């Protein structure tokens, strides 16, 4: 953001001054719902999703002599040079800090010192990639889980309740990703969730005959679903199976979001609630509508023309926080000249930046990526960095980010019409198809 445009210490801008609340909030004005800074100015948060992440240990050793303090200081300086104005993924997320390498409290102190507003992660449900072999996600209806969650949430949020630099609370990434093994495991456990699921099915189908007909199965009672592999759900062969799975996820999300909101609000009435940063296919519109009283934004991870933000925002009556936008990744084990190039990533970033900041339904955006390429861990091959692991910056991508962020106020205040957004979507689809076709032509596979 242009320094001359800044109106307050939090990065707010513009001549419009809203009542000062001392905390970030959302307010409608001039065609969109804006973040309002604690000082009362408009703010459009633009962030990198994964600023600090495990898998950086070798980089810290090779580039900073193993001094994590120097690492943090340098990366925050680089982050500010890039022009990002916030940290919507916080210092790190649970799925990006599985070994505890990232010192979150220390980094949050540096965020405050460097005037970078940040989100706080609560992480009630692990990302599937965090699970050990044979492990599954918890039963969110189980009393012991709920009681522990309430206590942990109240304890953590009480530490931030009066912090003006906190944008809001989020519940992690990918919590509802790949849900079928989770749901089947809950049926097999015959625990609290299983009882809820059976109740949903009994209310929906009334009797087992109707259920069997819809799913082309032959159970004698709903009780037979317990400790069964449920292949008709695993394969999602029927529309009924897909609808049932959505209803199970909706029930779990409502339970989880309800418990968390009550716990947060018991100790913190000041900050926004973002909920989980979910893949856009995880929740349908009906789920977002049901969740709307429990969150302040809808937070799909990225743009999907089959699930328009306009539809999501209008149906759920929530602004959209694009929580982990993918702007293209370098393919593993290829040079930058093969397939999807750094130039492709740079152009995709520019296009998505203009599209999201111009969309009146969008109130903020975080771009999926890391500062440096990771040198260890399951995401090693994704080449997400703005710099490679040797400290060499990818100049076209770096330049695209800096130039876009310098124009952020202009892009955010130049709100597009529905037709203009459709045209930008068409451009994005066309560009992505061409890049993917070139990628495939090189014989690469994701």
Secondary structure, 3 states (H helix, E strand, C coil): CCHHHECCCCCCECCCCCCCCCCCEEEEECCEEEEECCCCCEECEEEEEECCCCCCHHHHHHHHCCCHHHHHHHHHHHHHHHCCCEECCCCCCHHHCCCCCCCHHHHHHHHHHCCCEEEEECCCCCCHHHCCCCCCCCCCCCHHHHHHHHHHHHHHHCCCCCCCCEEEEEEEECCCCCCHHHHHHHHHHCCHHHHHHHHHHHHHHCCHHHHHHHHCCCCCCHHHHCCCCCHHHHCCCCHHHHHHHHHHHHHHHHHHHHHHHHHHHHHCCCCEEEEEEECCCCCCHHHHHHHHHHCCEECECCCCCCCCHHHHHHHHCCEEEEEEECCCCCCCCCCCCCCCCHHHHHHHHHHHHHHHHHCCCEEEEEEEEEEECCCCCCCHHHCCEEECCCCCECHHHHHHHHHHHHCHHHHHHCCCCHHHHHHHHHHHHHHHHHHHHHHHHCCCCC
